[in-house]
Amino acid sequence: SAIDSLLGSGIRFRPVEAIGKRASNLFVGYDRNVCYVALLNYDDHPLSIRFDPQRWGLPPGKRFQCLELWSGTERILVAGDEIVIPASDAFVCRMGQIPLN
């Protein structure tokens, strides 16, 4: 599966930020020109996060194709889009910039 390939790839993820004394829930990793993002929900209720390309190390003002690696679900993300992570779950995706036509 895509998640197994990622885990075996040796890509190193780095935390983006921590909130107070809690561990970071946002990690990014790069393989050549591909950005991988892991969002972790440590809580027992859903977590809503707004997509912020700059915070994730991506160029602003662009559209991105997001492939969620656990489910295989693809979606287009633009700044401000909401991502909901179920309780005690994770969202791991491969991000690709969509070229302008």
N, CA, C and O of each residue as an XYZ file, in Angstrom:
404
protein
N       0.836     -1.189      0.000
C       0.000      0.000      0.000
C       0.877      1.248      0.000
O       2.083      1.173      0.236
N       0.260      2.386     -0.266
C       0.991      3.657     -0.318
C       1.583      4.016      1.037
O       2.692      4.547      1.109
N       0.855      3.731      2.110
C       1.374      4.068      3.443
C       2.563      3.177      3.786
O       3.521      3.646      4.400
N       2.520      1.908      3.405
C       3.648      1.004      3.652
C       4.881      1.458      2.875
O       5.996      1.407      3.396
N       4.688      1.897      1.642
C       5.802      2.401      0.840
C       6.431      3.629      1.486
O       7.654      3.767      1.513
N       5.596      4.512      2.000
C       6.108      5.706      2.665
C       6.908      5.324      3.900
O       7.997      5.852      4.124
N       6.382      4.419      4.694
C       7.073      4.009      5.926
C       8.420      3.362      5.627
O       9.354      3.496      6.417
N       8.534      2.670      4.513
C       9.784      2.018      4.153
C      10.730      2.887      3.349
O      11.817      2.440      2.983
N      10.333      4.129      3.066
C      11.122      4.988      2.179
C      12.298      5.686      2.845
O      13.211      6.145      2.159
N      12.290      5.772      4.157
C      13.354      6.478      4.857
C      13.149      7.983      4.925
O      14.027      8.693      5.415
N      12.021      8.489      4.450
C      11.741      9.929      4.537
C      11.633     10.314      6.007
O      10.960      9.649      6.795
N      12.300     11.385      6.350
C      12.265     11.867      7.729
C      11.275     13.017      7.835
O      11.330     13.978      7.067
N      10.387     12.906      8.781
C       9.409     13.952      9.039
C       9.923     14.851     10.160
O      10.555     14.392     11.111
N       9.633     16.145     10.021
C      10.006     17.076     11.078
C       8.739     17.749     11.603
O       7.813     18.027     10.841
N       8.707     18.007     12.905
C       7.538     18.707     13.457
C       7.518     20.148     12.966
O       8.562     20.786     12.834
N       6.330     20.648     12.701
C       6.187     22.022     12.245
C       6.085     22.969     13.430
O       6.699     24.036     13.438
N       5.310     22.573     14.427
C       5.162     23.408     15.612
C       4.529     22.588     16.720
O       3.879     21.573     16.471
N       4.728     23.041     17.936
C       4.076     22.431     19.086
C       3.117     23.460     19.674
O       3.312     24.666     19.520
N       2.101     22.980     20.334
C       1.116     23.863     20.949
C       1.282     23.742     22.460
O       0.937     22.717     23.049
N       1.806     24.784     23.081
C       2.034     24.745     24.521
C       3.033     23.660     24.868
O       4.108     23.586     24.272
N       2.687     22.824     25.819
C       3.570     21.736     26.247
C       3.244     20.423     25.547
O       3.824     19.385     25.866
N       2.328     20.466     24.606
C       1.927     19.258     23.875
C       2.859     19.025     22.697
O       3.453     19.959     22.158
N       2.973     17.781     22.315
C       3.772     17.433     21.135
C       3.105     17.995     19.889
O       1.889     18.187     19.853
N       3.903     18.251     18.883
C       3.374     18.735     17.614
C       2.404     17.715     17.030
O       2.579     16.508     17.199
N       1.382     18.213     16.343
C       0.474     17.297     15.648
C       0.598     17.449     14.135
O      -0.157     16.833     13.382
N       1.554     18.273     13.687
C       1.760     18.509     12.265
C       3.225     18.258     11.927
O       4.124     18.890     12.483
N       3.451     17.311     10.994
C       4.788     16.926     10.584
C       4.870     16.966      9.060
O       3.907     16.614      8.380
N       6.002     17.389      8.526
C       6.207     17.384      7.075
C       7.508     16.661      6.748
O       8.469     16.689      7.517
N       7.512     16.020      5.599
C       8.698     15.337      5.099
C       8.764     15.509      3.585
O       7.737     15.658      2.922
N       9.975     15.486      3.047
C      10.150     15.716      1.608
C      10.955     14.591      0.979
O      11.901     14.073      1.571
N      10.562     14.227     -0.222
C      11.306     13.277     -1.049
C      11.387     13.900     -2.435
O      10.409     13.913     -3.183
N      12.569     14.417     -2.766
C      12.764     15.184     -3.996
C      11.774     16.346     -4.015
O      11.847     17.209     -3.139
N      10.864     16.404     -4.963
C       9.911     17.517     -5.061
C       8.539     17.193     -4.491
O       7.577     17.915     -4.752
N       8.435     16.129     -3.724
C       7.140     15.713     -3.173
C       7.112     16.012     -1.676
O       8.046     15.691     -0.941
N       6.028     16.627     -1.251
C       5.832     16.941      0.165
C       4.840     15.944      0.761
O       3.770     15.706      0.201
N       5.206     15.371      1.894
C       4.313     14.490      2.647
C       3.953     15.193      3.945
O       4.798     15.831      4.573
N       2.696     15.072      4.341
C       2.211     15.734      5.548
C       1.512     14.688      6.418
O       0.722     13.877      5.935
N       1.829     14.732      7.712
C       1.150     13.874      8.685
C       0.511     14.777      9.738
O       1.194     15.560     10.398
N      -0.785     14.657      9.881
C      -1.531     15.374     10.905
C      -2.042     14.335     11.892
O      -2.703     13.374     11.499
N      -1.742     14.522     13.159
C      -2.122     13.555     14.185
C      -3.148     14.174     15.125
O      -3.018     15.330     15.530
N      -4.155     13.402     15.463
C      -5.155     13.844     16.432
C      -5.001     12.985     17.674
O      -5.374     11.812     17.677
N      -4.456     13.568     18.721
C      -4.227     12.854     19.981
C      -5.468     12.831     20.866
O      -5.490     12.133     21.879
N      -6.503     13.589     20.495
C      -7.671     13.762     21.353
C      -8.760     12.720     21.093
O      -8.715     11.970     20.119
N      -9.743     12.702     22.005
C     -10.847     11.754     21.886
C     -12.067     12.383     21.211
O     -13.194     11.919     21.385
N     -11.827     13.442     20.441
C     -12.883     14.075     19.648
C     -12.266     14.531     18.326
O     -11.052     14.716     18.246
N     -13.089     14.716     17.288
C     -12.543     15.123     15.987
C     -11.771     16.441     16.077
O     -12.064     17.297     16.911
N     -10.788     16.578     15.205
C      -9.958     17.776     15.135
C     -10.117     18.391     13.751
O      -9.963     17.707     12.740
N     -10.425     19.684     13.709
C     -10.569     20.401     12.454
C      -9.351     21.301     12.266
O      -9.016     22.094     13.145
N      -8.689     21.173     11.110
C      -7.514     21.967     10.793
C      -7.742     22.638      9.444
O      -8.231     22.010      8.505
N      -7.388     23.911      9.352
C      -7.477     24.644      8.092
C      -6.166     24.473      7.329
O      -5.085     24.615      7.902
N      -6.265     24.170      6.043
C      -5.084     23.999      5.207
C      -4.388     25.345      5.038
O      -4.980     26.311      4.557
N      -3.136     25.390      5.436
C      -2.317     26.596      5.320
C      -1.030     26.201      4.597
O      -0.093     25.720      5.235
N      -0.966     26.394      3.272
C       0.188     25.928      2.502
C       1.523     26.436      3.045
O       2.479     25.667      3.133
N       1.604     27.703      3.405
C       2.868     28.238      3.898
C       3.304     27.553      5.186
O       4.488     27.268      5.369
N       2.381     27.297      6.053
C       2.691     26.599      7.310
C       3.224     25.202      7.028
O       4.041     24.679      7.786
N       2.762     24.601      5.941
C       3.175     23.248      5.582
C       4.419     23.257      4.695
O       4.872     22.201      4.255
N       4.975     24.441      4.430
C       6.170     24.532      3.603
C       5.900     24.508      2.114
O       6.781     24.157      1.329
N       4.689     24.878      1.714
C       4.285     24.867      0.308
C       4.058     26.297     -0.170
O       3.801     27.181      0.646
N       4.149     26.542     -1.478
C       3.943     27.903     -1.970
C       2.496     28.365     -1.781
O       1.562     27.583     -1.961
N       2.317     29.633     -1.419
C       0.960     30.155     -1.217
C       0.256     30.412     -2.543
O       0.891     30.505     -3.594
N      -1.066     30.524     -2.475
C      -1.844     30.920     -3.644
C      -1.964     29.859     -4.717
O      -2.295     30.185     -5.857
N      -1.707     28.604     -4.398
C      -1.772     27.513     -5.378
C      -2.846     26.515     -4.960
O      -3.344     26.537     -3.835
N      -3.184     25.641     -5.903
C      -4.065     24.493     -5.613
C      -3.178     23.263     -5.515
O      -2.178     23.155     -6.224
N      -3.540     22.341     -4.642
C      -2.737     21.143     -4.436
C      -3.604     19.894     -4.505
O      -4.724     19.859     -3.995
N      -3.060     18.884     -5.143
C      -3.704     17.579     -5.141
C      -3.202     16.841     -3.916
O      -1.995     16.711     -3.709
N      -4.120     16.365     -3.116
C      -3.801     15.692     -1.861
C      -4.265     14.241     -1.967
O      -5.453     13.973     -2.151
N      -3.327     13.315     -1.851
C      -3.661     11.890     -1.827
C      -3.484     11.410     -0.396
O      -2.362     11.338      0.105
N      -4.606     11.078      0.271
C      -4.560     10.569      1.636
C      -4.116      9.106      1.550
O      -4.786      8.285      0.922
N      -2.987      8.788      2.181
C      -2.343      7.499      1.943
C      -2.994      6.316      2.646
O      -2.816      5.184      2.195
N      -3.731      6.520      3.716
C      -4.413      5.396      4.367
C      -5.597      4.926      3.528
O      -5.778      3.728      3.311
N      -6.406      5.884      3.055
C      -7.654      5.543      2.370
C      -7.529      5.532      0.856
O      -8.333      4.899      0.172
N      -6.514      6.234      0.319
C      -6.395      6.374     -1.126
C      -7.286      7.464     -1.690
O      -7.378      7.620     -2.907
N      -7.946      8.222     -0.820
C      -8.842      9.299     -1.241
C      -8.038     10.484     -1.755
O      -7.063     10.904     -1.132
N      -8.460     11.019     -2.901
C      -7.816     12.207     -3.467
C      -8.769     13.386     -3.381
O      -9.983     13.243     -3.529
N      -8.192     14.548     -3.139
C      -8.985     15.776     -3.144
C      -8.080     16.945     -3.496
O      -6.857     16.864     -3.387
N      -8.704     18.022     -3.918
C      -7.986     19.258     -4.224
C      -8.084     20.161     -2.996
O      -9.163     20.353     -2.436
N      -6.936     20.711     -2.588
C      -6.912     21.618     -1.445
C      -6.427     23.000     -1.875
O      -5.483     23.131     -2.655
N      -7.090     24.018     -1.353
C      -6.636     25.401     -1.478
C      -6.585     25.972     -0.065
O      -7.214     25.442      0.851
N      -5.840     27.044      0.099
C      -5.701     27.653      1.422
C      -7.069     27.872      2.060
O      -7.997     28.362      1.417
N      -7.179     27.506      3.318
C      -8.416     27.696      4.065
C      -9.343     26.498      4.081
O     -10.276     26.457      4.883
N      -9.108     25.505      3.205
C      -9.953     24.304      3.220
C      -9.831     23.589      4.565
O      -8.770     23.576      5.189
N     -10.933     23.001      4.987
C     -10.972     22.301      6.266
C     -10.616     20.822      6.087
O     -11.083     20.160      5.161
N      -9.787     20.331      6.986
C      -9.471     18.910      7.054
C      -9.909     18.441      8.437
O      -9.477     18.995      9.448
N     -10.762     17.428      8.484
C     -11.244     16.902      9.764
C     -10.597     15.552      9.999
O     -10.671     14.653      9.162
N      -9.962     15.427     11.153
C      -9.301     14.181     11.532
C     -10.119     13.561     12.659
O     -10.312     14.194     13.696
N     -10.604     12.332     12.474
C     -11.383     11.694     13.530
C     -10.586     11.551     14.827
O      -9.359     11.656     14.834
N     -11.296     11.312     15.901
C     -10.669     11.137     17.217
C      -9.605     10.045     17.170
O      -9.807      8.993     16.564
N      -8.477     10.305     17.815
C      -7.377      9.339     17.938
C      -6.982      8.738     16.592
O      -6.804      7.526     16.476
N      -6.849      9.581     15.588
C      -6.568      9.110     14.236
C      -5.479      9.976     13.609
O      -4.958     10.894     14.244
N      -5.147      9.678     12.370
C      -4.122     10.428     11.655
C      -4.554     10.649     10.218
O      -5.343      9.883      9.665
N      -4.026     11.704      9.625
C      -4.236     12.051      8.226
C      -2.844     12.165      7.628
O      -2.085     13.063      7.991
N      -2.502     11.265      6.716
C      -1.172     11.255      6.099
C      -1.379     11.389      4.596
O      -2.087     10.588      3.985
N      -0.753     12.410      4.002
C      -1.017     12.655      2.588
C       0.239     13.035      1.824
O       1.235     13.493      2.383
N       0.143     12.822      0.525
C       1.165     13.264     -0.420
C       0.580     14.457     -1.153
O      -0.516     14.379     -1.707
N       1.322     15.569     -1.153
C       0.850     16.803     -1.746
C       1.538     17.053     -3.079
O       2.753     16.898     -3.195
N       0.774     17.434     -4.064
C       1.338     17.795     -5.364
C       0.679     19.065     -5.867
O      -0.545     19.190     -5.833
N       1.484     20.003     -6.332
C       0.946     21.258     -6.857
C       0.287     21.008     -8.207
O       0.820     20.273     -9.039
N      -0.850     21.608     -8.416
C      -1.583     21.467     -9.673
C      -1.157     22.606    -10.590
O      -1.339     23.771    -10.237
N      -0.595     22.301    -11.757
C      -0.161     23.369    -12.663
C      -1.341     24.187    -13.178
O      -2.449     23.672    -13.333
N      -1.090     25.453    -13.437
C      -2.118     26.301    -14.022
C      -2.283     25.941    -15.486
O      -1.297     25.687    -16.178
N      -3.506     25.915    -15.960
C      -3.780     25.603    -17.369
C      -3.870     26.855    -18.186
O      -4.095     26.789    -19.394
